[in-house]
Amino acid sequence: MVRILMGETPFTLTYGHEAMTSVEVGILASKGCDTSSFNKWVCPRAFKVGDLVLKQKGTTTRDKGKLGPQWEGPYVVTGNNHLGSYWLRDSQRNEPPHPWNTGRLWKFYC
């Protein structure tokens, strides 16, 4: 870089700051990212006891692959532990061994 007697580059004299690479600009942009701009798209899901929900399948079946059904149910919400997870029960009154996170549940409308 060319420096003149004052110790500044022509870019600094013209624009008032030092030139930055695109990587440096990206780092500064990510540090200044406001969480409110991200959170405005997040829709929290809350279920009440008695709501019908669909549960996301953990694995795909070999015969259908990724084109098979991704959700199973409906299940009835029987309780919650206020940490975003819910206890479920199916139509035969079978209960899964553990609670399910809100991210893996979807409201079922009939």
Number of C-alpha atoms within 10 A of each C-alpha: 7 8 11 9 6 7 9 15 17 15 14 13 11 9 9 11 11 12 13 9 7 9 9 10 12 12 11 11 11 9 9 9 11 10 8 9 9 9 10 8 8 9 7 9 11 15 18 12 13 13 16 23 23 19 22 16 14 9 9 13 13 8 8 9 10 11 9 11 12 14 15 12 15 20 24 22 20 16 16 18 9 8 8 15 19 22 19 27 19 16 10 7 10 10 15 11 8 10 16 18 14 17 12 14 22 17 16 14 9 5
